[in-house]
Every structure is written in structure tokens, then in C-alpha cells.
């Protein structure tokens, strides 16, 4: 699954049914622009990663609207949590930024 941040700061999902890879694609954007696109739903750590709200990810995926998608996404989040890539307190998941 790829969270795509567009030049106009809109955010969509690319390859939403792929639950074995997760990243943020932000071609042409600087790190600060990527974080700003997520607003309060993000936490910056370094120039290569951003922590985004899991509920925001669910919201983006809601256009796929079925329980199978949500189960797949939740499974991916469980795997990410097992690797230390989830901030349980704030419910954020870490994503590598690809520019």
C-alpha cells in the first residue's frame, strides 16, 4: 500500500490491496510539505520517515468499503506493531517516504 501525497497536498492510496509493503510516495515534495499535508495526523521523526494516524489510513481506505480491506489493513498494522513501527499511545504508524 502506498499513501500518495500529491503536489496539491491531497492524499490518496495507491495499490490499496497490497498489505505486504507500506510507504508514503511524495514526488516533488520536501519533507516539511509531506508532514504538513497530513496536518495534525502526523509526527515527524527524520527526513526519511513520517508517522501517520492509523485512523487517517482507515479513512483513506474507506472508499474500498469492505471488511476484507479493513482486516487486511489491520493485519498489516499488527505486523508493523510487532516491528516497533506503531506508536500505540498516539495510534500512529511509521512510513518510509519515497520521493
LOVOVO-193571 format. One record per residue: residue in three letters; x, y, z of N, C-alpha, C in turn; chain. Coordinates in Angstrom, 1 decimal. Example, Ala and Ser with C-alpha at 12.3 -4.5 7.8 and 13.67 -1.06 7.14 Angstrom:
// LOVOVO-193571
{res:ala, n.east:13.2, n.north:-5.7, n.up:7.8, ca.east:12.3, ca.north:-4.5, ca.up:7.8, c.east:13.2, c.north:-3.3, c.up:7.8, chain:A}
{res:ser, n.east:12.8, n.north:-2.2, n.up:7.1, ca.east:13.7, ca.north:-1.1, ca.up:7.1, c.east:12.9, c.north:0.0, c.up:7.9, chain:A}
//
This chain:
// LOVOVO-193571
{res:unk, n.east:0.8, n.north:-1.2, n.up:0.0, ca.east:0.0, ca.north:0.0, ca.up:0.0, c.east:0.9, c.north:1.2, c.up:0.0, chain:A}
{res:unk, n.east:0.5, n.north:2.2, n.up:-0.8, ca.east:1.3, ca.north:3.4, ca.up:-0.9, c.east:0.3, c.north:4.6, c.up:-0.6, chain:A}
{res:unk, n.east:0.7, n.north:5.4, n.up:0.4, ca.east:0.0, ca.north:6.6, ca.up:0.7, c.east:0.6, c.north:7.7, c.up:-0.2, chain:A}
{res:unk, n.east:-0.2, n.north:8.2, n.up:-1.2, ca.east:0.4, ca.north:9.1, ca.up:-2.1, c.east:0.0, c.north:10.5, c.up:-1.7, chain:A}
{res:unk, n.east:1.0, n.north:11.4, n.up:-1.5, ca.east:0.8, ca.north:12.8, ca.up:-1.2, c.east:1.1, c.north:13.5, c.up:-2.5, chain:A}
{res:unk, n.east:0.1, n.north:14.2, n.up:-3.1, ca.east:0.2, ca.north:14.9, ca.up:-4.3, c.east:0.7, c.north:16.3, c.up:-4.2, chain:A}
{res:unk, n.east:1.1, n.north:16.9, n.up:-5.2, ca.east:1.6, ca.north:18.2, ca.up:-5.2, c.east:0.7, c.north:19.3, c.up:-4.6, chain:A}
{res:unk, n.east:-0.6, n.north:19.0, n.up:-4.8, ca.east:-1.6, ca.north:19.9, ca.up:-4.2, c.east:-2.0, c.north:19.6, c.up:-2.7, chain:A}
{res:unk, n.east:-1.2, n.north:18.7, n.up:-2.1, ca.east:-1.3, ca.north:18.2, ca.up:-0.7, c.east:-2.5, c.north:17.3, c.up:-0.5, chain:A}
{res:unk, n.east:-3.2, n.north:16.9, n.up:-1.6, ca.east:-4.2, ca.north:15.9, ca.up:-1.4, c.east:-3.6, c.north:14.5, c.up:-1.2, chain:A}
{res:unk, n.east:-4.3, n.north:13.6, n.up:-0.6, ca.east:-3.7, ca.north:12.3, ca.up:-0.2, c.east:-4.6, c.north:11.2, c.up:-0.7, chain:A}
{res:unk, n.east:-4.1, n.north:10.2, n.up:-1.4, ca.east:-4.8, ca.north:9.1, ca.up:-1.9, c.east:-4.0, c.north:7.8, c.up:-1.6, chain:A}
{res:unk, n.east:-4.7, n.north:6.7, n.up:-1.8, ca.east:-4.0, ca.north:5.4, ca.up:-1.7, c.east:-3.7, c.north:4.8, c.up:-3.0, chain:A}
{res:unk, n.east:-2.5, n.north:4.4, n.up:-3.3, ca.east:-2.2, ca.north:3.6, ca.up:-4.5, c.east:-2.0, c.north:2.2, c.up:-4.0, chain:A}
{res:unk, n.east:-2.3, n.north:1.3, n.up:-4.9, ca.east:-2.2, ca.north:-0.2, ca.up:-4.6, c.east:-2.8, c.north:-0.5, c.up:-3.2, chain:A}
{res:unk, n.east:-4.0, n.north:-0.1, n.up:-2.9, ca.east:-4.6, ca.north:-0.2, ca.up:-1.6, c.east:-4.8, c.north:-1.7, c.up:-1.1, chain:A}
{res:unk, n.east:-4.8, n.north:-2.6, n.up:-2.0, ca.east:-4.9, ca.north:-4.0, ca.up:-1.6, c.east:-3.7, c.north:-4.8, c.up:-1.3, chain:A}
{res:unk, n.east:-2.5, n.north:-4.1, n.up:-1.4, ca.east:-1.2, ca.north:-4.7, ca.up:-1.2, c.east:-0.9, c.north:-4.4, c.up:0.3, chain:A}
{res:unk, n.east:-0.9, n.north:-5.5, n.up:1.1, ca.east:-0.7, ca.north:-5.3, ca.up:2.5, c.east:0.6, c.north:-5.9, c.up:3.0, chain:A}
{res:unk, n.east:1.6, n.north:-6.0, n.up:2.0, ca.east:2.9, ca.north:-6.5, ca.up:2.3, c.east:4.0, c.north:-5.5, c.up:2.3, chain:A}
{res:unk, n.east:3.6, n.north:-4.3, n.up:1.8, ca.east:4.5, ca.north:-3.2, ca.up:1.8, c.east:3.8, c.north:-1.9, c.up:2.1, chain:A}
{res:unk, n.east:4.5, n.north:-0.9, n.up:2.7, ca.east:3.8, ca.north:0.3, ca.up:3.1, c.east:4.8, c.north:1.4, c.up:3.0, chain:A}
{res:unk, n.east:4.4, n.north:2.5, n.up:2.4, ca.east:5.3, ca.north:3.7, ca.up:2.2, c.east:4.4, c.north:4.9, c.up:1.9, chain:A}
{res:unk, n.east:5.1, n.north:6.0, n.up:1.9, ca.east:4.4, ca.north:7.3, ca.up:1.5, c.east:5.2, c.north:7.7, c.up:0.3, chain:A}
{res:unk, n.east:4.5, n.north:8.0, n.up:-0.8, ca.east:5.1, ca.north:8.5, ca.up:-2.1, c.east:4.8, c.north:10.0, c.up:-2.1, chain:A}
{res:unk, n.east:5.8, n.north:10.7, n.up:-2.3, ca.east:5.7, ca.north:12.2, ca.up:-2.3, c.east:6.6, c.north:12.8, c.up:-3.4, chain:A}
{res:unk, n.east:6.4, n.north:12.5, n.up:-4.6, ca.east:7.3, ca.north:13.0, ca.up:-5.7, c.east:7.2, c.north:14.5, c.up:-5.8, chain:A}
{res:unk, n.east:8.4, n.north:15.2, n.up:-5.7, ca.east:8.4, ca.north:16.6, ca.up:-5.9, c.east:8.2, c.north:17.4, c.up:-4.6, chain:A}
{res:unk, n.east:8.0, n.north:16.8, n.up:-3.5, ca.east:7.7, ca.north:17.5, ca.up:-2.3, c.east:8.9, c.north:17.4, c.up:-1.3, chain:A}
{res:unk, n.east:9.0, n.north:18.4, n.up:-0.6, ca.east:10.0, ca.north:18.5, ca.up:0.5, c.east:9.4, c.north:17.8, c.up:1.8, chain:A}
{res:unk, n.east:10.3, n.north:17.4, n.up:2.7, ca.east:9.8, ca.north:16.7, ca.up:3.9, c.east:8.8, c.north:17.5, c.up:4.6, chain:A}
{res:unk, n.east:9.0, n.north:18.8, n.up:4.8, ca.east:8.0, ca.north:19.6, ca.up:5.6, c.east:6.7, c.north:19.7, c.up:4.9, chain:A}
{res:unk, n.east:6.7, n.north:19.6, n.up:3.5, ca.east:5.4, ca.north:19.6, ca.up:2.8, c.east:4.6, c.north:18.3, c.up:3.0, chain:A}
{res:unk, n.east:5.4, n.north:17.2, n.up:3.1, ca.east:4.7, ca.north:15.9, ca.up:3.3, c.east:4.1, c.north:15.9, c.up:4.7, chain:A}
{res:unk, n.east:4.8, n.north:16.3, n.up:5.7, ca.east:4.2, ca.north:16.4, ca.up:7.1, c.east:3.0, c.north:17.3, c.up:7.1, chain:A}
{res:unk, n.east:3.1, n.north:18.5, n.up:6.5, ca.east:2.1, ca.north:19.5, ca.up:6.5, c.east:0.8, c.north:18.9, c.up:5.8, chain:A}
{res:unk, n.east:1.0, n.north:18.1, n.up:4.8, ca.east:-0.2, ca.north:17.6, ca.up:4.1, c.east:-1.1, c.north:16.7, c.up:5.1, chain:A}
{res:unk, n.east:-0.4, n.north:16.0, n.up:6.0, ca.east:-1.2, ca.north:15.2, ca.up:7.0, c.east:-1.7, c.north:16.0, c.up:8.1, chain:A}
{res:unk, n.east:-1.2, n.north:17.3, n.up:8.3, ca.east:-1.7, ca.north:18.1, ca.up:9.4, c.east:-1.4, c.north:17.5, c.up:10.8, chain:A}
{res:unk, n.east:-2.4, n.north:17.6, n.up:11.6, ca.east:-2.3, ca.north:17.0, ca.up:13.0, c.east:-2.2, c.north:15.5, c.up:13.0, chain:A}
{res:unk, n.east:-2.5, n.north:14.9, n.up:11.9, ca.east:-2.4, ca.north:13.4, ca.up:11.8, c.east:-1.0, c.north:12.9, c.up:11.5, chain:A}
{res:unk, n.east:0.0, n.north:13.6, n.up:11.8, ca.east:1.3, ca.north:13.2, ca.up:11.5, c.east:2.3, c.north:13.6, c.up:12.6, chain:A}
{res:unk, n.east:3.4, n.north:12.9, n.up:12.6, ca.east:4.5, ca.north:13.2, ca.up:13.6, c.east:5.8, c.north:13.0, c.up:12.8, chain:A}
{res:unk, n.east:6.6, n.north:14.0, n.up:12.8, ca.east:7.9, ca.north:13.9, ca.up:12.1, c.east:9.0, c.north:13.3, c.up:13.0, chain:A}
{res:unk, n.east:9.8, n.north:12.5, n.up:12.4, ca.east:10.9, ca.north:11.9, ca.up:13.1, c.east:12.3, c.north:12.3, c.up:12.5, chain:A}
{res:unk, n.east:12.4, n.north:12.0, n.up:11.2, ca.east:13.6, ca.north:12.3, ca.up:10.4, c.east:13.1, c.north:12.5, c.up:9.0, chain:A}
{res:unk, n.east:14.1, n.north:12.9, n.up:8.2, ca.east:13.7, ca.north:13.2, ca.up:6.8, c.east:13.3, c.north:12.1, c.up:5.9, chain:A}
{res:unk, n.east:13.4, n.north:10.9, n.up:6.4, ca.east:13.1, ca.north:9.7, ca.up:5.6, c.east:11.8, c.north:9.0, c.up:6.1, chain:A}
{res:unk, n.east:11.2, n.north:9.4, n.up:7.2, ca.east:10.0, ca.north:8.7, ca.up:7.7, c.east:9.1, c.north:9.7, c.up:8.3, chain:A}
{res:unk, n.east:7.8, n.north:9.4, n.up:8.2, ca.east:6.7, ca.north:10.2, ca.up:8.9, c.east:5.8, c.north:9.2, c.up:9.6, chain:A}
{res:unk, n.east:5.3, n.north:9.6, n.up:10.7, ca.east:4.4, ca.north:8.7, ca.up:11.5, c.east:3.0, c.north:9.3, c.up:11.2, chain:A}
{res:unk, n.east:2.1, n.north:8.5, n.up:10.6, ca.east:0.8, ca.north:8.9, ca.up:10.3, c.east:-0.3, c.north:8.2, c.up:11.1, chain:A}
{res:unk, n.east:-1.4, n.north:8.9, n.up:11.2, ca.east:-2.5, ca.north:8.3, ca.up:12.0, c.east:-3.1, c.north:7.1, c.up:11.4, chain:A}
{res:unk, n.east:-3.3, n.north:6.0, n.up:12.2, ca.east:-3.9, ca.north:4.8, ca.up:11.7, c.east:-5.3, c.north:5.1, c.up:11.3, chain:A}
{res:unk, n.east:-6.0, n.north:5.9, n.up:12.1, ca.east:-7.4, ca.north:6.2, ca.up:11.8, c.east:-7.5, c.north:7.0, c.up:10.4, chain:A}
{res:unk, n.east:-6.5, n.north:7.8, n.up:10.1, ca.east:-6.5, ca.north:8.5, ca.up:8.8, c.east:-6.3, c.north:7.5, c.up:7.7, chain:A}
{res:unk, n.east:-5.4, n.north:6.5, n.up:7.9, ca.east:-5.2, ca.north:5.5, ca.up:6.9, c.east:-6.5, c.north:4.7, c.up:6.7, chain:A}
{res:unk, n.east:-7.3, n.north:4.4, n.up:7.8, ca.east:-8.6, ca.north:3.7, ca.up:7.7, c.east:-9.5, c.north:4.6, c.up:6.9, chain:A}
{res:unk, n.east:-9.5, n.north:5.9, n.up:7.2, ca.east:-10.4, ca.north:6.8, ca.up:6.4, c.east:-10.1, c.north:6.8, c.up:4.9, chain:A}
{res:unk, n.east:-8.8, n.north:6.9, n.up:4.6, ca.east:-8.4, ca.north:6.8, ca.up:3.2, c.east:-8.8, c.north:5.5, c.up:2.5, chain:A}
{res:unk, n.east:-8.8, n.north:4.4, n.up:3.3, ca.east:-9.2, ca.north:3.1, ca.up:2.7, c.east:-10.7, c.north:2.9, c.up:2.7, chain:A}
{res:unk, n.east:-11.5, n.north:3.8, n.up:3.4, ca.east:-12.9, ca.north:3.6, ca.up:3.5, c.east:-13.6, c.north:3.6, c.up:2.1, chain:A}
{res:unk, n.east:-12.9, n.north:4.2, n.up:1.1, ca.east:-13.5, ca.north:4.2, ca.up:-0.2, c.east:-13.6, c.north:2.7, c.up:-0.8, chain:A}
{res:unk, n.east:-12.8, n.north:1.9, n.up:-0.2, ca.east:-12.8, ca.north:0.4, ca.up:-0.6, c.east:-13.9, c.north:-0.3, c.up:0.1, chain:A}
{res:unk, n.east:-14.3, n.north:0.3, n.up:1.2, ca.east:-15.6, ca.north:0.0, ca.up:1.9, c.east:-15.9, c.north:-1.4, c.up:2.3, chain:A}
{res:unk, n.east:-15.0, n.north:-2.4, n.up:2.4, ca.east:-15.4, ca.north:-3.7, ca.up:2.8, c.east:-14.6, c.north:-4.2, c.up:4.0, chain:A}
{res:unk, n.east:-15.2, n.north:-5.2, n.up:4.6, ca.east:-14.5, ca.north:-5.7, ca.up:5.8, c.east:-13.2, c.north:-6.4, c.up:5.4, chain:A}
{res:unk, n.east:-13.1, n.north:-7.0, n.up:4.3, ca.east:-11.8, ca.north:-7.6, ca.up:3.9, c.east:-10.7, c.north:-6.6, c.up:3.8, chain:A}
{res:unk, n.east:-10.9, n.north:-5.4, n.up:3.3, ca.east:-9.9, ca.north:-4.4, ca.up:3.2, c.east:-9.5, c.north:-4.0, c.up:4.6, chain:A}
{res:unk, n.east:-10.4, n.north:-3.8, n.up:5.5, ca.east:-10.1, ca.north:-3.4, ca.up:6.9, c.east:-9.3, c.north:-4.5, c.up:7.6, chain:A}
{res:unk, n.east:-9.7, n.north:-5.7, n.up:7.4, ca.east:-9.0, ca.north:-6.8, ca.up:8.0, c.east:-7.6, c.north:-6.9, c.up:7.5, chain:A}
{res:unk, n.east:-7.4, n.north:-6.7, n.up:6.2, ca.east:-6.0, ca.north:-6.7, ca.up:5.7, c.east:-5.2, c.north:-5.6, c.up:6.2, chain:A}
{res:unk, n.east:-5.8, n.north:-4.4, n.up:6.3, ca.east:-5.1, ca.north:-3.2, ca.up:6.8, c.east:-4.7, c.north:-3.4, c.up:8.3, chain:A}
{res:unk, n.east:-5.7, n.north:-4.0, n.up:9.1, ca.east:-5.4, ca.north:-4.2, ca.up:10.5, c.east:-4.3, c.north:-5.3, c.up:10.7, chain:A}
{res:unk, n.east:-4.3, n.north:-6.3, n.up:9.8, ca.east:-3.2, ca.north:-7.3, ca.up:9.8, c.east:-1.9, c.north:-6.6, c.up:9.6, chain:A}
{res:unk, n.east:-1.8, n.north:-5.7, n.up:8.6, ca.east:-0.6, ca.north:-5.0, ca.up:8.3, c.east:-0.1, c.north:-4.2, c.up:9.5, chain:A}
{res:unk, n.east:-1.1, n.north:-3.5, n.up:10.2, ca.east:-0.8, ca.north:-2.7, ca.up:11.3, c.east:-0.3, c.north:-3.6, c.up:12.5, chain:A}
{res:unk, n.east:-0.8, n.north:-4.8, n.up:12.6, ca.east:-0.3, ca.north:-5.7, ca.up:13.7, c.east:1.1, c.north:-6.1, c.up:13.4, chain:A}
{res:unk, n.east:1.4, n.north:-6.4, n.up:12.1, ca.east:2.8, ca.north:-6.7, ca.up:11.7, c.east:3.7, c.north:-5.5, c.up:12.0, chain:A}
{res:unk, n.east:3.3, n.north:-4.3, n.up:11.7, ca.east:4.1, ca.north:-3.1, ca.up:11.9, c.east:4.3, c.north:-2.9, c.up:13.4, chain:A}
{res:unk, n.east:3.3, n.north:-3.2, n.up:14.2, ca.east:3.5, ca.north:-3.1, ca.up:15.7, c.east:4.5, c.north:-4.1, c.up:16.2, chain:A}
{res:unk, n.east:4.5, n.north:-5.3, n.up:15.6, ca.east:5.5, ca.north:-6.3, ca.up:16.1, c.east:6.9, c.north:-5.9, c.up:15.8, chain:A}
{res:unk, n.east:7.1, n.north:-5.0, n.up:14.8, ca.east:8.4, ca.north:-4.5, ca.up:14.4, c.east:8.8, c.north:-3.2, c.up:15.1, chain:A}
{res:unk, n.east:7.9, n.north:-2.6, n.up:15.9, ca.east:8.1, ca.north:-1.4, ca.up:16.6, c.east:7.8, c.north:-0.1, c.up:15.8, chain:A}
{res:unk, n.east:7.0, n.north:-0.3, n.up:14.7, ca.east:6.7, ca.north:0.8, ca.up:13.8, c.east:5.3, c.north:1.4, c.up:14.1, chain:A}
{res:unk, n.east:4.8, n.north:1.1, n.up:15.3, ca.east:3.5, ca.north:1.7, ca.up:15.7, c.east:3.7, c.north:2.4, c.up:17.0, chain:A}
{res:unk, n.east:3.2, n.north:3.6, n.up:17.1, ca.east:3.2, ca.north:4.3, ca.up:18.4, c.east:1.8, c.north:4.0, c.up:18.9, chain:A}
{res:unk, n.east:1.8, n.north:3.1, n.up:19.9, ca.east:0.5, ca.north:2.6, ca.up:20.4, c.east:-0.3, c.north:3.7, c.up:21.1, chain:A}
{res:unk, n.east:0.5, n.north:4.6, n.up:21.9, ca.east:-0.2, ca.north:5.7, ca.up:22.6, c.east:-0.9, c.north:6.6, c.up:21.7, chain:A}
{res:unk, n.east:-0.3, n.north:7.0, n.up:20.6, ca.east:-0.9, ca.north:8.0, ca.up:19.8, c.east:-1.5, c.north:7.4, c.up:18.5, chain:A}
{res:unk, n.east:-1.4, n.north:6.1, n.up:18.4, ca.east:-2.0, ca.north:5.3, ca.up:17.3, c.east:-1.5, c.north:5.9, c.up:15.9, chain:A}
{res:unk, n.east:-0.2, n.north:5.9, n.up:15.8, ca.east:0.5, ca.north:6.3, ca.up:14.6, c.east:1.3, c.north:5.1, c.up:14.0, chain:A}
{res:unk, n.east:1.4, n.north:5.1, n.up:12.7, ca.east:2.3, ca.north:4.1, ca.up:12.1, c.east:3.4, c.north:4.8, c.up:11.3, chain:A}
{res:unk, n.east:4.6, n.north:4.2, n.up:11.4, ca.east:5.7, ca.north:4.8, ca.up:10.7, c.east:5.7, c.north:4.4, c.up:9.2, chain:A}
{res:unk, n.east:6.0, n.north:5.3, n.up:8.4, ca.east:6.1, ca.north:5.1, ca.up:6.9, c.east:7.3, c.north:5.7, c.up:6.4, chain:A}
{res:unk, n.east:8.0, n.north:5.0, n.up:5.5, ca.east:9.2, ca.north:5.5, ca.up:4.8, c.east:8.6, c.north:6.4, c.up:3.7, chain:A}
{res:unk, n.east:9.3, n.north:7.5, n.up:3.5, ca.east:8.9, ca.north:8.5, ca.up:2.4, c.east:9.8, c.north:8.2, c.up:1.2, chain:A}
{res:unk, n.east:9.1, n.north:8.0, n.up:0.1, ca.east:9.8, ca.north:7.8, ca.up:-1.2, c.east:9.5, c.north:9.1, c.up:-2.0, chain:A}
{res:unk, n.east:10.6, n.north:9.7, n.up:-2.4, ca.east:10.4, ca.north:11.0, ca.up:-3.2, c.east:10.9, c.north:10.6, c.up:-4.6, chain:A}
//
